[in-house]
Amino acid sequence: MSQPRPVRSIAQLEGWTPETLVEQGLPAMAGSFHDLGATNSVFSWDPV
């Protein structure tokens, strides 16, 4: 198990609202997301 580290960060001087996160934040970081689909094949038990 590795230690997760930030891969990318974004800032908004006015602060974030749920709406601005969905409209601007998630699309800006989408390229840094990783597929976790293989997790089920590695860990066969239910998450705690």
CHARMM-style PDB file with segment names, atoms N, HN, CA, C and O in Angstrom:
ATOM      1  N   MET     1       0.840  -1.176   0.000  1.00  0.00      PROA
ATOM      2  CA  MET     1       0.000   0.000   0.000  1.00  0.00      PROA
ATOM      3  C   MET     1       0.887   1.242   0.000  1.00  0.00      PROA
ATOM      4  O   MET     1       1.815   1.364   0.800  1.00  0.00      PROA
ATOM      5  N   SER     2       0.592   2.125  -0.881  1.00  0.00      PROA
ATOM      6  HN  SER     2      -0.162   2.026  -1.531  1.00  0.00      PROA
ATOM      7  CA  SER     2       1.377   3.349  -0.974  1.00  0.00      PROA
ATOM      8  C   SER     2       0.747   4.456  -0.134  1.00  0.00      PROA
ATOM      9  O   SER     2      -0.388   4.339   0.329  1.00  0.00      PROA
ATOM     10  N   GLN     3       1.495   5.513   0.046  1.00  0.00      PROA
ATOM     11  HN  GLN     3       2.417   5.608  -0.330  1.00  0.00      PROA
ATOM     12  CA  GLN     3       0.971   6.686   0.729  1.00  0.00      PROA
ATOM     13  C   GLN     3       0.452   7.646  -0.320  1.00  0.00      PROA
ATOM     14  O   GLN     3       1.236   8.190  -1.099  1.00  0.00      PROA
ATOM     15  N   PRO     4      -0.861   7.869  -0.357  1.00  0.00      PROA
ATOM     16  CA  PRO     4      -1.404   8.764  -1.376  1.00  0.00      PROA
ATOM     17  C   PRO     4      -0.859  10.177  -1.198  1.00  0.00      PROA
ATOM     18  O   PRO     4      -0.761  10.682  -0.080  1.00  0.00      PROA
ATOM     19  N   ARG     5      -0.517  10.786  -2.284  1.00  0.00      PROA
ATOM     20  HN  ARG     5      -0.596  10.375  -3.193  1.00  0.00      PROA
ATOM     21  CA  ARG     5      -0.016  12.156  -2.277  1.00  0.00      PROA
ATOM     22  C   ARG     5      -0.804  12.966  -3.293  1.00  0.00      PROA
ATOM     23  O   ARG     5      -1.289  12.422  -4.285  1.00  0.00      PROA
ATOM     24  N   PRO     6      -0.931  14.268  -3.046  1.00  0.00      PROA
ATOM     25  CA  PRO     6      -1.634  15.100  -4.027  1.00  0.00      PROA
ATOM     26  C   PRO     6      -0.924  15.059  -5.376  1.00  0.00      PROA
ATOM     27  O   PRO     6       0.299  15.185  -5.451  1.00  0.00      PROA
ATOM     28  N   VAL     7      -1.691  14.884  -6.422  1.00  0.00      PROA
ATOM     29  HN  VAL     7      -2.684  14.782  -6.362  1.00  0.00      PROA
ATOM     30  CA  VAL     7      -1.147  14.861  -7.766  1.00  0.00      PROA
ATOM     31  C   VAL     7      -1.392  16.203  -8.441  1.00  0.00      PROA
ATOM     32  O   VAL     7      -0.603  16.653  -9.272  1.00  0.00      PROA
ATOM     33  N   ARG     8      -2.481  16.818  -8.073  1.00  0.00      PROA
ATOM     34  HN  ARG     8      -3.122  16.452  -7.399  1.00  0.00      PROA
ATOM     35  CA  ARG     8      -2.868  18.075  -8.693  1.00  0.00      PROA
ATOM     36  C   ARG     8      -3.667  18.889  -7.688  1.00  0.00      PROA
ATOM     37  O   ARG     8      -4.373  18.321  -6.855  1.00  0.00      PROA
ATOM     38  N   SER     9      -3.566  20.196  -7.754  1.00  0.00      PROA
ATOM     39  HN  SER     9      -2.992  20.657  -8.431  1.00  0.00      PROA
ATOM     40  CA  SER     9      -4.381  21.063  -6.903  1.00  0.00      PROA
ATOM     41  C   SER     9      -4.916  22.212  -7.747  1.00  0.00      PROA
ATOM     42  O   SER     9      -4.350  22.560  -8.783  1.00  0.00      PROA
ATOM     43  N   ILE    10      -6.006  22.789  -7.286  1.00  0.00      PROA
ATOM     44  HN  ILE    10      -6.465  22.506  -6.443  1.00  0.00      PROA
ATOM     45  CA  ILE    10      -6.611  23.935  -7.947  1.00  0.00      PROA
ATOM     46  C   ILE    10      -7.000  24.939  -6.874  1.00  0.00      PROA
ATOM     47  O   ILE    10      -7.195  24.569  -5.717  1.00  0.00      PROA
ATOM     48  N   ALA    11      -7.113  26.196  -7.249  1.00  0.00      PROA
ATOM     49  HN  ALA    11      -6.955  26.497  -8.189  1.00  0.00      PROA
ATOM     50  CA  ALA    11      -7.465  27.239  -6.290  1.00  0.00      PROA
ATOM     51  C   ALA    11      -8.492  28.177  -6.905  1.00  0.00      PROA
ATOM     52  O   ALA    11      -8.537  28.381  -8.118  1.00  0.00      PROA
ATOM     53  N   GLN    12      -9.297  28.729  -6.047  1.00  0.00      PROA
ATOM     54  HN  GLN    12      -9.260  28.564  -5.062  1.00  0.00      PROA
ATOM     55  CA  GLN    12     -10.292  29.729  -6.444  1.00  0.00      PROA
ATOM     56  C   GLN    12     -10.234  30.815  -5.378  1.00  0.00      PROA
ATOM     57  O   GLN    12     -10.533  30.556  -4.212  1.00  0.00      PROA
ATOM     58  N   LEU    13      -9.851  32.028  -5.766  1.00  0.00      PROA
ATOM     59  HN  LEU    13      -9.608  32.239  -6.713  1.00  0.00      PROA
ATOM     60  CA  LEU    13      -9.668  33.111  -4.799  1.00  0.00      PROA
ATOM     61  C   LEU    13     -10.932  33.408  -4.008  1.00  0.00      PROA
ATOM     62  O   LEU    13     -10.859  33.748  -2.827  1.00  0.00      PROA
ATOM     63  N   GLU    14     -12.085  33.283  -4.643  1.00  0.00      PROA
ATOM     64  HN  GLU    14     -12.144  33.006  -5.602  1.00  0.00      PROA
ATOM     65  CA  GLU    14     -13.354  33.578  -3.967  1.00  0.00      PROA
ATOM     66  C   GLU    14     -13.801  32.440  -3.055  1.00  0.00      PROA
ATOM     67  O   GLU    14     -14.743  32.603  -2.280  1.00  0.00      PROA
ATOM     68  N   GLY    15     -13.143  31.304  -3.139  1.00  0.00      PROA
ATOM     69  HN  GLY    15     -12.378  31.171  -3.769  1.00  0.00      PROA
ATOM     70  CA  GLY    15     -13.563  30.121  -2.390  1.00  0.00      PROA
ATOM     71  C   GLY    15     -14.418  29.225  -3.270  1.00  0.00      PROA
ATOM     72  O   GLY    15     -14.832  29.614  -4.362  1.00  0.00      PROA
ATOM     73  N   TRP    16     -14.673  28.031  -2.784  1.00  0.00      PROA
ATOM     74  HN  TRP    16     -14.337  27.715  -1.897  1.00  0.00      PROA
ATOM     75  CA  TRP    16     -15.412  27.040  -3.561  1.00  0.00      PROA
ATOM     76  C   TRP    16     -16.818  26.867  -3.008  1.00  0.00      PROA
ATOM     77  O   TRP    16     -17.032  26.867  -1.795  1.00  0.00      PROA
ATOM     78  N   THR    17     -17.757  26.721  -3.907  1.00  0.00      PROA
ATOM     79  HN  THR    17     -17.583  26.721  -4.892  1.00  0.00      PROA
ATOM     80  CA  THR    17     -19.108  26.317  -3.554  1.00  0.00      PROA
ATOM     81  C   THR    17     -19.314  24.942  -4.181  1.00  0.00      PROA
ATOM     82  O   THR    17     -18.550  24.555  -5.065  1.00  0.00      PROA
ATOM     83  N   PRO    18     -20.316  24.205  -3.750  1.00  0.00      PROA
ATOM     84  CA  PRO    18     -20.569  22.918  -4.405  1.00  0.00      PROA
ATOM     85  C   PRO    18     -20.762  23.067  -5.917  1.00  0.00      PROA
ATOM     86  O   PRO    18     -20.334  22.207  -6.687  1.00  0.00      PROA
ATOM     87  N   GLU    19     -21.398  24.146  -6.333  1.00  0.00      PROA
ATOM     88  HN  GLU    19     -21.745  24.845  -5.707  1.00  0.00      PROA
ATOM     89  CA  GLU    19     -21.657  24.357  -7.756  1.00  0.00      PROA
ATOM     90  C   GLU    19     -20.359  24.611  -8.529  1.00  0.00      PROA
ATOM     91  O   GLU    19     -20.153  24.036  -9.598  1.00  0.00      PROA
ATOM     92  N   THR    20     -19.476  25.476  -7.990  1.00  0.00      PROA
ATOM     93  HN  THR    20     -19.643  25.943  -7.122  1.00  0.00      PROA
ATOM     94  CA  THR    20     -18.235  25.761  -8.712  1.00  0.00      PROA
ATOM     95  C   THR    20     -17.312  24.554  -8.725  1.00  0.00      PROA
ATOM     96  O   THR    20     -16.549  24.374  -9.675  1.00  0.00      PROA
ATOM     97  N   LEU    21     -17.364  23.722  -7.691  1.00  0.00      PROA
ATOM     98  HN  LEU    21     -17.983  23.868  -6.920  1.00  0.00      PROA
ATOM     99  CA  LEU    21     -16.578  22.492  -7.721  1.00  0.00      PROA
ATOM    100  C   LEU    21     -17.023  21.581  -8.856  1.00  0.00      PROA
ATOM    101  O   LEU    21     -16.198  21.013  -9.571  1.00  0.00      PROA
ATOM    102  N   VAL    22     -18.347  21.446  -9.015  1.00  0.00      PROA
ATOM    103  HN  VAL    22     -19.017  21.907  -8.434  1.00  0.00      PROA
ATOM    104  CA  VAL    22     -18.871  20.579 -10.072  1.00  0.00      PROA
ATOM    105  C   VAL    22     -18.602  21.187 -11.448  1.00  0.00      PROA
ATOM    106  O   VAL    22     -18.231  20.472 -12.379  1.00  0.00      PROA
ATOM    107  N   GLU    23     -18.786  22.494 -11.580  1.00  0.00      PROA
ATOM    108  HN  GLU    23     -19.087  23.075 -10.823  1.00  0.00      PROA
ATOM    109  CA  GLU    23     -18.657  23.146 -12.883  1.00  0.00      PROA
ATOM    110  C   GLU    23     -17.207  23.372 -13.306  1.00  0.00      PROA
ATOM    111  O   GLU    23     -16.895  23.287 -14.494  1.00  0.00      PROA
ATOM    112  N   GLN    24     -16.312  23.661 -12.351  1.00  0.00      PROA
ATOM    113  HN  GLN    24     -16.566  23.731 -11.386  1.00  0.00      PROA
ATOM    114  CA  GLN    24     -14.944  24.031 -12.701  1.00  0.00      PROA
ATOM    115  C   GLN    24     -13.897  23.096 -12.110  1.00  0.00      PROA
ATOM    116  O   GLN    24     -12.944  22.716 -12.790  1.00  0.00      PROA
ATOM    117  N   GLY    25     -14.072  22.729 -10.858  1.00  0.00      PROA
ATOM    118  HN  GLY    25     -14.846  23.038 -10.305  1.00  0.00      PROA
ATOM    119  CA  GLY    25     -13.052  21.939 -10.163  1.00  0.00      PROA
ATOM    120  C   GLY    25     -12.891  20.532 -10.704  1.00  0.00      PROA
ATOM    121  O   GLY    25     -11.781  20.119 -11.040  1.00  0.00      PROA
ATOM    122  N   LEU    26     -13.980  19.797 -10.792  1.00  0.00      PROA
ATOM    123  HN  LEU    26     -14.882  20.133 -10.520  1.00  0.00      PROA
ATOM    124  CA  LEU    26     -13.897  18.417 -11.277  1.00  0.00      PROA
ATOM    125  C   LEU    26     -13.409  18.323 -12.718  1.00  0.00      PROA
ATOM    126  O   LEU    26     -12.559  17.481 -13.009  1.00  0.00      PROA
ATOM    127  N   PRO    27     -13.916  19.160 -13.642  1.00  0.00      PROA
ATOM    128  CA  PRO    27     -13.376  19.084 -15.000  1.00  0.00      PROA
ATOM    129  C   PRO    27     -11.884  19.436 -15.070  1.00  0.00      PROA
ATOM    130  O   PRO    27     -11.159  18.864 -15.884  1.00  0.00      PROA
ATOM    131  N   ALA    28     -11.421  20.360 -14.237  1.00  0.00      PROA
ATOM    132  HN  ALA    28     -12.011  20.825 -13.576  1.00  0.00      PROA
ATOM    133  CA  ALA    28     -10.011  20.747 -14.259  1.00  0.00      PROA
ATOM    134  C   ALA    28      -9.111  19.611 -13.781  1.00  0.00      PROA
ATOM    135  O   ALA    28      -7.969  19.500 -14.224  1.00  0.00      PROA
ATOM    136  N   MET    29      -9.615  18.768 -12.880  1.00  0.00      PROA
ATOM    137  HN  MET    29     -10.544  18.858 -12.519  1.00  0.00      PROA
ATOM    138  CA  MET    29      -8.810  17.679 -12.332  1.00  0.00      PROA
ATOM    139  C   MET    29      -9.069  16.337 -13.000  1.00  0.00      PROA
ATOM    140  O   MET    29      -8.400  15.355 -12.677  1.00  0.00      PROA
ATOM    141  N   ALA    30     -10.015  16.270 -13.914  1.00  0.00      PROA
ATOM    142  HN  ALA    30     -10.559  17.067 -14.176  1.00  0.00      PROA
ATOM    143  CA  ALA    30     -10.433  14.992 -14.503  1.00  0.00      PROA
ATOM    144  C   ALA    30      -9.275  14.228 -15.149  1.00  0.00      PROA
ATOM    145  O   ALA    30      -9.255  12.997 -15.112  1.00  0.00      PROA
ATOM    146  N   GLY    31      -8.334  14.924 -15.727  1.00  0.00      PROA
ATOM    147  HN  GLY    31      -8.350  15.924 -15.758  1.00  0.00      PROA
ATOM    148  CA  GLY    31      -7.200  14.258 -16.356  1.00  0.00      PROA
ATOM    149  C   GLY    31      -6.270  13.568 -15.373  1.00  0.00      PROA
ATOM    150  O   GLY    31      -5.458  12.735 -15.774  1.00  0.00      PROA
ATOM    151  N   SER    32      -6.375  13.901 -14.086  1.00  0.00      PROA
ATOM    152  HN  SER    32      -7.035  14.578 -13.760  1.00  0.00      PROA
ATOM    153  CA  SER    32      -5.513  13.314 -13.067  1.00  0.00      PROA
ATOM    154  C   SER    32      -6.173  12.139 -12.341  1.00  0.00      PROA
ATOM    155  O   SER    32      -5.538  11.501 -11.501  1.00  0.00      PROA
ATOM    156  N   PHE    33      -7.430  11.850 -12.652  1.00  0.00      PROA
ATOM    157  HN  PHE    33      -7.946  12.368 -13.334  1.00  0.00      PROA
ATOM    158  CA  PHE    33      -8.122  10.735 -12.006  1.00  0.00      PROA
ATOM    159  C   PHE    33      -7.620   9.408 -12.557  1.00  0.00      PROA
ATOM    160  O   PHE    33      -7.201   9.331 -13.712  1.00  0.00      PROA
ATOM    161  N   HSD    34      -7.660   8.371 -11.740  1.00  0.00      PROA
ATOM    162  HN  HSD    34      -8.000   8.434 -10.802  1.00  0.00      PROA
ATOM    163  CA  HSD    34      -7.223   7.042 -12.161  1.00  0.00      PROA
ATOM    164  C   HSD    34      -8.366   6.051 -12.012  1.00  0.00      PROA
ATOM    165  O   HSD    34      -9.155   6.141 -11.072  1.00  0.00      PROA
ATOM    166  N   ASP    35      -8.451   5.124 -12.923  1.00  0.00      PROA
ATOM    167  HN  ASP    35      -7.810   5.051 -13.687  1.00  0.00      PROA
ATOM    168  CA  ASP    35      -9.478   4.094 -12.867  1.00  0.00      PROA
ATOM    169  C   ASP    35      -9.190   3.146 -11.713  1.00  0.00      PROA
ATOM    170  O   ASP    35      -8.085   2.612 -11.612  1.00  0.00      PROA
ATOM    171  N   LEU    36     -10.155   2.935 -10.856  1.00  0.00      PROA
ATOM    172  HN  LEU    36     -11.052   3.369 -10.938  1.00  0.00      PROA
ATOM    173  CA  LEU    36     -10.012   2.027  -9.723  1.00  0.00      PROA
ATOM    174  C   LEU    36     -10.722   0.712  -9.968  1.00  0.00      PROA
ATOM    175  O   LEU    36     -10.979  -0.039  -9.027  1.00  0.00      PROA
ATOM    176  N   GLY    37     -11.040   0.425 -11.214  1.00  0.00      PROA
ATOM    177  HN  GLY    37     -10.831   1.035 -11.978  1.00  0.00      PROA
ATOM    178  CA  GLY    37     -11.785  -0.770 -11.557  1.00  0.00      PROA
ATOM    179  C   GLY    37     -11.116  -2.058 -11.140  1.00  0.00      PROA
ATOM    180  O   GLY    37     -11.810  -3.032 -10.846  1.00  0.00      PROA
ATOM    181  N   ALA    38      -9.790  -2.105 -11.101  1.00  0.00      PROA
ATOM    182  HN  ALA    38      -9.227  -1.314 -11.339  1.00  0.00      PROA
ATOM    183  CA  ALA    38      -9.087  -3.337 -10.749  1.00  0.00      PROA
ATOM    184  C   ALA    38      -9.135  -3.630  -9.253  1.00  0.00      PROA
ATOM    185  O   ALA    38      -8.732  -4.712  -8.828  1.00  0.00      PROA
ATOM    186  N   THR    39      -9.613  -2.700  -8.461  1.00  0.00      PROA
ATOM    187  HN  THR    39      -9.941  -1.820  -8.807  1.00  0.00      PROA
ATOM    188  CA  THR    39      -9.626  -2.887  -7.009  1.00  0.00      PROA
ATOM    189  C   THR    39     -10.373  -4.150  -6.610  1.00  0.00      PROA
ATOM    190  O   THR    39      -9.912  -4.879  -5.732  1.00  0.00      PROA
ATOM    191  N   ASN    40     -11.506  -4.425  -7.227  1.00  0.00      PROA
ATOM    192  HN  ASN    40     -11.881  -3.832  -7.940  1.00  0.00      PROA
ATOM    193  CA  ASN    40     -12.296  -5.601  -6.870  1.00  0.00      PROA
ATOM    194  C   ASN    40     -11.565  -6.901  -7.158  1.00  0.00      PROA
ATOM    195  O   ASN    40     -11.789  -7.898  -6.472  1.00  0.00      PROA
ATOM    196  N   SER    41     -10.701  -6.907  -8.153  1.00  0.00      PROA
ATOM    197  HN  SER    41     -10.519  -6.097  -8.710  1.00  0.00      PROA
ATOM    198  CA  SER    41      -9.975  -8.138  -8.456  1.00  0.00      PROA
ATOM    199  C   SER    41      -8.789  -8.345  -7.509  1.00  0.00      PROA
ATOM    200  O   SER    41      -8.296  -9.464  -7.368  1.00  0.00      PROA
ATOM    201  N   VAL    42      -8.337  -7.280  -6.869  1.00  0.00      PROA
ATOM    202  HN  VAL    42      -8.738  -6.371  -6.983  1.00  0.00      PROA
ATOM    203  CA  VAL    42      -7.217  -7.390  -5.929  1.00  0.00      PROA
ATOM    204  C   VAL    42      -7.724  -7.645  -4.514  1.00  0.00      PROA
ATOM    205  O   VAL    42      -7.186  -8.493  -3.802  1.00  0.00      PROA
ATOM    206  N   PHE    43      -8.762  -6.910  -4.107  1.00  0.00      PROA
ATOM    207  HN  PHE    43      -9.200  -6.221  -4.685  1.00  0.00      PROA
ATOM    208  CA  PHE    43      -9.339  -7.066  -2.759  1.00  0.00      PROA
ATOM    209  C   PHE    43     -10.720  -7.690  -2.912  1.00  0.00      PROA
ATOM    210  O   PHE    43     -11.654  -7.024  -3.361  1.00  0.00      PROA
ATOM    211  N   SER    44     -10.856  -8.938  -2.550  1.00  0.00      PROA
ATOM    212  HN  SER    44     -10.098  -9.479  -2.186  1.00  0.00      PROA
ATOM    213  CA  SER    44     -12.121  -9.637  -2.779  1.00  0.00      PROA
ATOM    214  C   SER    44     -13.159  -9.436  -1.683  1.00  0.00      PROA
ATOM    215  O   SER    44     -14.306  -9.854  -1.841  1.00  0.00      PROA
ATOM    216  N   TRP    45     -12.781  -8.807  -0.577  1.00  0.00      PROA
ATOM    217  HN  TRP    45     -11.849  -8.468  -0.449  1.00  0.00      PROA
ATOM    218  CA  TRP    45     -13.720  -8.610   0.517  1.00  0.00      PROA
ATOM    219  C   TRP    45     -14.379  -7.238   0.415  1.00  0.00      PROA
ATOM    220  O   TRP    45     -13.883  -6.346  -0.273  1.00  0.00      PROA
ATOM    221  N   ASP    46     -15.519  -7.083   1.120  1.00  0.00      PROA
ATOM    222  HN  ASP    46     -15.922  -7.808   1.679  1.00  0.00      PROA
ATOM    223  CA  ASP    46     -16.243  -5.818   1.110  1.00  0.00      PROA
ATOM    224  C   ASP    46     -15.439  -4.745   1.831  1.00  0.00      PROA
ATOM    225  O   ASP    46     -14.740  -5.055   2.797  1.00  0.00      PROA
ATOM    226  N   PRO    47     -15.517  -3.498   1.393  1.00  0.00      PROA
ATOM    227  CA  PRO    47     -14.815  -2.411   2.077  1.00  0.00      PROA
ATOM    228  C   PRO    47     -15.365  -2.232   3.481  1.00  0.00      PROA
ATOM    229  O   PRO    47     -16.538  -2.504   3.738  1.00  0.00      PROA
ATOM    230  N   VAL    48     -14.535  -1.786   4.365  1.00  0.00      PROA
ATOM    231  HN  VAL    48     -13.582  -1.566   4.157  1.00  0.00      PROA
ATOM    232  CA  VAL    48     -14.948  -1.572   5.767  1.00  0.00      PROA
ATOM    233  C   VAL    48     -15.601  -0.240   5.901  1.00  0.00      PROA
ATOM    234  OT1 VAL    48     -16.020   0.134   6.996  1.00  0.00      PROA
TER     235      VAL     48
END
